[in-house]
Amino acid sequence: MIAEERAIYEGRSRQRRDEIVELHRQGLKGYEIARELNVSAGLVSIRLKEAREAGFDLTRYATDGARGQKTAP
């Protein structure tokens, strides 16, 4: 087994965090995000906390109740 380069790992980590943030914005709960991405709910919680601390906007989109469908303003 060979360890991957740090830059590659960090890139994958950022991409996963961005996916988590986007699903959160769409209105999914932590356990739903975890199920969708096949990760633990704890990891989702940690990544959302890190995103908040980094200043990410975690405001949820207004939806009509169906995942990912935005309502007209």
MDAnalysis code that builds the backbone (N, CA, C; Angstrom):
import MDAnalysis as mda
import numpy as np

u = mda.Universe.empty(219, n_residues=73, atom_resindex=np.repeat(np.arange(73), 3), trajectory=True)
u.add_TopologyAttr("name", ["N", "CA", "C"] * 73)
u.add_TopologyAttr("resid", np.arange(1, 74))
u.add_TopologyAttr("resname", ["MET", "ILE", "ALA", "GLU", "GLU", "ARG", "ALA", "ILE", "TYR", "GLU", "GLY", "ARG", "SER", "ARG", "GLN", "ARG", "ARG", "ASP", "GLU", "ILE", "VAL", "GLU", "LEU", "HIS", "ARG", "GLN", "GLY", "LEU", "LYS", "GLY", "TYR", "GLU", "ILE", "ALA", "ARG", "GLU", "LEU", "ASN", "VAL", "SER", "ALA", "GLY", "LEU", "VAL", "SER", "ILE", "ARG", "LEU", "LYS", "GLU", "ALA", "ARG", "GLU", "ALA", "GLY", "PHE", "ASP", "LEU", "THR", "ARG", "TYR", "ALA", "THR", "ASP", "GLY", "ALA", "ARG", "GLY", "GLN", "LYS", "THR", "ALA", "PRO"])
u.atoms.positions = np.array([
    [0.838, -1.168, 0.000],
    [0.000, 0.000, 0.000],
    [0.894, 1.246, 0.000],
    [0.526, 2.203, -0.836],
    [1.282, 3.451, -0.937],
    [0.355, 4.596, -0.570],
    [0.843, 5.473, 0.285],
    [0.040, 6.632, 0.684],
    [-0.054, 7.611, -0.484],
    [-1.222, 8.237, -0.610],
    [-1.377, 9.228, -1.666],
    [-0.717, 10.538, -1.257],
    [-0.403, 11.348, -2.235],
    [0.229, 12.633, -1.954],
    [-0.726, 13.511, -1.160],
    [-0.154, 14.333, -0.290],
    [-0.954, 15.196, 0.580],
    [-1.865, 16.123, -0.233],
    [-1.353, 16.680, -1.311],
    [-2.143, 17.602, -2.137],
    [-3.364, 16.903, -2.734],
    [-3.208, 15.653, -3.126],
    [-4.311, 14.888, -3.688],
    [-5.357, 14.633, -2.609],
    [-4.907, 14.221, -1.420],
    [-5.812, 13.986, -0.302],
    [-6.587, 15.254, 0.056],
    [-5.877, 16.371, 0.154],
    [-6.530, 17.633, 0.516],
    [-7.533, 18.067, -0.545],
    [-7.234, 17.821, -1.802],
    [-8.160, 18.143, -2.878],
    [-9.437, 17.329, -2.781],
    [-9.293, 16.024, -2.512],
    [-10.467, 15.166, -2.343],
    [-11.280, 15.598, -1.130],
    [-10.589, 15.985, -0.074],
    [-11.260, 16.424, 1.150],
    [-12.072, 17.695, 0.902],
    [-11.484, 18.648, 0.184],
    [-12.203, 19.892, -0.148],
    [-13.415, 19.602, -1.019],
    [-13.245, 18.705, -1.981],
    [-14.350, 18.354, -2.868],
    [-15.484, 17.710, -2.069],
    [-15.151, 16.819, -1.147],
    [-16.169, 16.165, -0.320],
    [-16.875, 17.194, 0.557],
    [-16.100, 18.131, 1.140],
    [-16.699, 19.185, 1.964],
    [-17.666, 20.022, 1.131],
    [-17.277, 20.360, -0.087],
    [-18.133, 21.156, -0.959],
    [-19.427, 20.403, -1.298],
    [-19.322, 19.089, -1.510],
    [-20.517, 18.283, -1.772],
    [-21.439, 18.284, -0.553],
    [-20.855, 18.140, 0.623],
    [-21.630, 18.140, 1.863],
    [-22.336, 19.474, 2.049],
    [-21.613, 20.563, 1.833],
    [-22.193, 21.897, 1.983],
    [-23.343, 22.077, 0.996],
    [-23.162, 21.663, -0.238],
    [-24.211, 21.832, -1.249],
    [-25.462, 21.028, -0.890],
    [-25.294, 19.801, -0.449],
    [-26.443, 18.991, -0.059],
    [-27.144, 19.589, 1.163],
    [-26.365, 20.142, 2.074],
    [-26.939, 20.825, 3.239],
    [-27.771, 22.020, 2.783],
    [-27.244, 22.792, 1.863],
    [-27.969, 23.953, 1.330],
    [-29.272, 23.539, 0.656],
    [-29.280, 22.352, 0.079],
    [-30.485, 21.845, -0.587],
    [-31.528, 21.363, 0.415],
    [-31.165, 21.339, 1.698],
    [-32.130, 20.994, 2.730],
    [-32.011, 19.602, 3.316],
    [-31.006, 18.826, 2.905],
    [-30.857, 17.489, 3.456],
    [-30.353, 17.561, 4.886],
    [-30.773, 16.614, 5.692],
    [-30.293, 16.481, 7.062],
    [-28.958, 15.746, 7.032],
    [-28.213, 15.836, 8.133],
    [-26.893, 15.222, 8.198],
    [-26.880, 13.748, 7.865],
    [-27.822, 12.996, 8.436],
    [-27.844, 11.558, 8.170],
    [-28.213, 11.259, 6.715],
    [-28.997, 12.143, 6.080],
    [-29.351, 11.957, 4.669],
    [-28.127, 12.221, 3.780],
    [-27.368, 13.240, 4.140],
    [-26.135, 13.542, 3.402],
    [-25.171, 12.372, 3.534],
    [-25.035, 11.857, 4.747],
    [-24.138, 10.724, 4.993],
    [-24.530, 9.523, 4.144],
    [-25.817, 9.242, 4.093],
    [-26.303, 8.106, 3.304],
    [-26.029, 8.336, 1.816],
    [-26.294, 9.558, 1.352],
    [-26.098, 9.912, -0.065],
    [-24.636, 9.753, -0.494],
    [-23.714, 10.171, 0.375],
    [-22.288, 10.155, 0.025],
    [-21.549, 8.929, 0.553],
    [-22.281, 8.053, 1.246],
    [-21.687, 6.836, 1.800],
    [-20.530, 7.148, 2.761],
    [-20.803, 8.088, 3.674],
    [-19.844, 8.443, 4.729],
    [-20.599, 8.420, 6.054],
    [-19.888, 8.615, 7.145],
    [-20.546, 8.618, 8.448],
    [-21.215, 9.966, 8.714],
    [-22.245, 9.939, 9.546],
    [-22.925, 11.168, 9.945],
    [-21.962, 12.063, 10.723],
    [-21.041, 11.458, 11.456],
    [-20.033, 12.223, 12.192],
    [-19.143, 13.026, 11.259],
    [-18.734, 12.432, 10.147],
    [-17.909, 13.147, 9.177],
    [-18.671, 14.337, 8.602],
    [-19.951, 14.140, 8.309],
    [-20.773, 15.231, 7.788],
    [-20.805, 16.369, 8.796],
    [-21.035, 16.036, 10.053],
    [-21.087, 17.043, 11.107],
    [-19.770, 17.806, 11.220],
    [-18.667, 17.099, 11.174],
    [-17.343, 17.727, 11.265],
    [-17.112, 18.662, 10.091],
    [-17.425, 18.204, 8.877],
    [-17.197, 19.029, 7.692],
    [-18.079, 20.270, 7.686],
    [-19.319, 20.165, 8.155],
    [-20.189, 21.342, 8.238],
    [-19.663, 22.327, 9.282],
    [-19.163, 21.803, 10.388],
    [-18.586, 22.670, 11.418],
    [-17.357, 23.395, 10.863],
    [-16.490, 22.670, 10.170],
    [-15.312, 23.292, 9.560],
    [-15.715, 24.362, 8.548],
    [-16.751, 24.085, 7.767],
    [-17.217, 25.043, 6.761],
    [-17.728, 26.313, 7.442],
    [-18.501, 26.152, 8.534],
    [-18.985, 27.322, 9.279],
    [-17.816, 28.157, 9.792],
    [-16.840, 27.483, 10.390],
    [-15.686, 28.175, 10.956],
    [-14.854, 28.864, 9.878],
    [-14.886, 28.335, 8.656],
    [-14.143, 28.921, 7.540],
    [-14.928, 30.045, 6.868],
    [-16.167, 30.280, 7.333],
    [-16.946, 31.384, 6.800],
    [-17.836, 31.041, 5.622],
    [-18.054, 29.758, 5.360],
    [-18.935, 29.361, 4.266],
    [-20.364, 29.763, 4.581],
    [-21.115, 30.142, 3.555],
    [-22.532, 30.442, 3.692],
    [-23.285, 29.117, 3.649],
    [-23.917, 28.751, 4.756],
    [-24.643, 27.485, 4.822],
    [-26.156, 27.698, 4.772],
    [-26.570, 28.858, 4.280],
    [-27.989, 29.156, 4.167],
    [-28.646, 28.147, 3.237],
    [-29.750, 27.600, 3.688],
    [-30.472, 26.616, 2.868],
    [-31.289, 27.324, 1.806],
    [-31.385, 26.698, 0.634],
    [-32.213, 27.220, -0.443],
    [-33.671, 27.050, -0.052],
    [-34.524, 27.934, -0.527],
    [-35.962, 27.749, -0.346],
    [-36.399, 26.658, -1.306],
    [-36.999, 25.605, -0.772],
    [-37.447, 24.499, -1.624],
    [-38.926, 24.270, -1.420],
    [-39.519, 23.572, -2.368],
    [-40.951, 23.266, -2.269],
    [-41.181, 21.939, -1.576],
    [-40.173, 21.450, -0.862],
    [-40.303, 20.181, -0.163],
    [-39.659, 19.025, -0.898],
    [-39.483, 19.168, -2.193],
    [-38.824, 18.127, -2.977],
    [-37.339, 18.480, -3.056],
    [-36.500, 17.515, -2.845],
    [-35.067, 17.753, -2.799],
    [-34.572, 18.398, -4.072],
    [-33.901, 19.531, -3.897],
    [-33.234, 20.173, -5.005],
    [-34.116, 21.029, -5.887],
    [-35.400, 21.096, -5.655],
    [-36.272, 21.909, -6.496],
    [-36.525, 23.239, -5.805],
    [-35.983, 24.289, -6.371],
    [-36.123, 25.610, -5.789],
    [-37.487, 26.190, -6.135],
    [-38.014, 26.974, -5.213],
    [-39.275, 27.643, -5.487],
    [-38.994, 28.974, -6.151],
    [-39.950, 29.463, -6.890],
    [-39.794, 30.760, -7.557],
    [-39.862, 31.859, -6.504],
    [-38.979, 32.853, -6.610],
    [-38.990, 33.939, -5.623],
    [-40.185, 34.837, -5.775],
])
